Each structure stands twice: as C-alpha cells, then as structure tokens.
Amino acid sequence: MPPLTLYGAEASGSVAVEAALTLLGLPYRLVEGATWAEPEARERVAPVNAMRQIPTLVLASGEVMTESAAILIYLADGHAEPRLAPALDDPRRAAFLRWMLYVSSAIYALHWIKPDVTRIGVPPSARDAVVAAVHDRIAFCWAHMDRQLTPGRFLLGESLTVLDLYVATVSRFGPWRPRFTEVAPGMAAVVRRVDEDPRLAALWAARFP
Ligand SMILES: N[C@@H](CCC(=O)N[C@@H](CS)C(=O)NCC(=O)O)C(=O)O
C-alpha cells in the first residue's frame, strides 16, 4: 500500500496535488469522489475530514492534511529534487507564499458557494445570479494577480513551482479557461506551458477530460 492516501476527484483541486506528487515521483493511493456532487463521496472523506472536502491527504504517519495550498507547499518544501518551491532564503519566497495563499483564499474558496447557493442564505432560484457574480469576482481576482506578476517561463521566473500547478488547475474551474485567458493573458501563456509539460500531459488529460 503506498504511504500516502489522497482523497480527490477529477476536475477538482486535488489534481494540483496529484500533479505535484507526479513530478516528485511519490506513489499515492487515490480515493476518488466528487464531494461537491455525490453524497457518498462526502461521506467517504468525512472520517478524515469533517469538512467533507477534497483534496485531503493522509500522510504515512496517519496525520491528515487539508487545504490545497498547505498541501502543495508542504510537499514542495519537503523535497529538494525537483525543487517545486523557492527555498526559505530565496527572494521569490515572499511572492510565492503571497500568491499561493491568494489563489486559495481569494479564488478557490469562492467555489464553495456554487454547488448549493443556500449555503450563503439565498434561495435556489438565485443560483444563476450568484454563480455569475462569483465568476465575475474570480475573473477580477485573476486579472489583479496577472497585473502584479512578471512571469518568465513560469509564474515566478524560470523554474516551475507548485504555484504554476495550482494556477493551471484552479484556472480550469469556472469562469473557465477562455475567460481566464482574456483577463490574465500573462498567466495564460505560462499555464499553456504547464499544460504541455510532457511529465504532466497524461495526468491533465485523464483528470480534466
Ligand atoms: N479550502 C479548501 C477548499 C477545498 C474545496 O473547496 N474542495 C471542493 C472540491 S474542488 C470540495 O470538496 N467541495 C465540496 C464542498 O465544499 O461541499 C482547499 O483549498 O483545499
């Protein structure tokens, strides 16, 4: 049995973690289930994560990690080769932490509203308007991030980090890639490079069919 167990699903945030595990060559057991759509998937993850969300990673020690940004940073910091995060003394470290947390809190967190808009106290009839507003806000946040970054081959310069994997994944959620490309052209060019990385092409194709 592989030492790591990942609760995840296709077309979800777990794919960023799967991409990091793939690049790091770390074997893992995947427990598949779309928590936002399938009650059984929610119950499957509940014993390890009462939030009933994915990604949820169970480490070899049995310790549970949730929060996609934390998982990605933890995996990157724990492995020197390939190096998927700027080191603690790297001048890019501040920007790395800033944008990892930004994608998590300003963008990814908003998706929690969409499967059931009554979660924010509005009736189901308001769904279309709420989802449109969430997507507008996410587009604004991508545009803001794009204006502040000066990417090289990758978002933080010439080497790929888990931030690239995170943005390549979350930009596939609503309001989806065409709008992301429109509002964040600088990041879109990088994301295309990440999509085409030969080490990841099979994973992207399988997990975002
Ligand atoms: N803060 C969490 C959010 C995770 C999250 O929203 N996951 C979605 C799937 S992409 C989920 O499990 N949604 C089910 C729900 O919230 O009910 C993280 O960054 O990992």
The ligand as an SDF file (V2000), in Angstrom:
LIG
                    3D

 20 19  0  0  0  0  0  0  0  0999 V2000
  -10.0340   25.3380    1.2940 N   0  0  0  0  0  0  0  0  0  0  0  0
  -10.0880   24.0750    0.6160 C   0  0  0  0  0  0  0  0  0  0  0  0
  -11.2230   24.0580   -0.3790 C   0  0  0  0  0  0  0  0  0  0  0  0
  -11.3950   22.7170   -0.9990 C   0  0  0  0  0  0  0  0  0  0  0  0
  -12.6740   22.6100   -1.8100 C   0  0  0  0  0  0  0  0  0  0  0  0
  -13.4820   23.5420   -1.8910 O   0  0  0  0  0  0  0  0  0  0  0  0
  -12.8450   21.4470   -2.4400 N   0  0  0  0  0  0  0  0  0  0  0  0
  -14.0330   21.1700   -3.1970 C   0  0  0  0  0  0  0  0  0  0  0  0
  -13.7190   20.3560   -4.4320 C   0  0  0  0  0  0  0  0  0  0  0  0
  -12.7390   21.2070   -5.6120 S   0  0  0  0  0  0  0  0  0  0  0  0
  -14.9680   20.3690   -2.3510 C   0  0  0  0  0  0  0  0  0  0  0  0
  -14.5740   19.3550   -1.7980 O   0  0  0  0  0  0  0  0  0  0  0  0
  -16.2190   20.8120   -2.2630 N   0  0  0  0  0  0  0  0  0  0  0  0
  -17.2360   20.1310   -1.5250 C   0  0  0  0  0  0  0  0  0  0  0  0
  -17.9890   21.0650   -0.6070 C   0  0  0  0  0  0  0  0  0  0  0  0
  -17.4710   22.1240   -0.2520 O   0  0  0  0  0  0  0  0  0  0  0  0
  -19.0670   20.7050   -0.2090 O   0  0  0  0  0  0  0  0  0  0  0  0
   -8.7480   23.8080   -0.0880 C   0  0  0  0  0  0  0  0  0  0  0  0
   -8.1050   24.7590   -0.5100 O   0  0  0  0  0  0  0  0  0  0  0  0
   -8.3460   22.6330   -0.1980 O   0  0  0  0  0  0  0  0  0  0  0  0
  1  2  1  0
  2  3  1  0
  2 18  1  0
  3  4  1  0
  4  5  1  0
  5  6  2  0
  5  7  1  0
  7  8  1  0
  8  9  1  0
  8 11  1  0
  9 10  1  0
 11 12  2  0
 11 13  1  0
 13 14  1  0
 14 15  1  0
 15 16  2  0
 15 17  1  0
 18 19  2  0
 18 20  1  0
M  END
$$$$
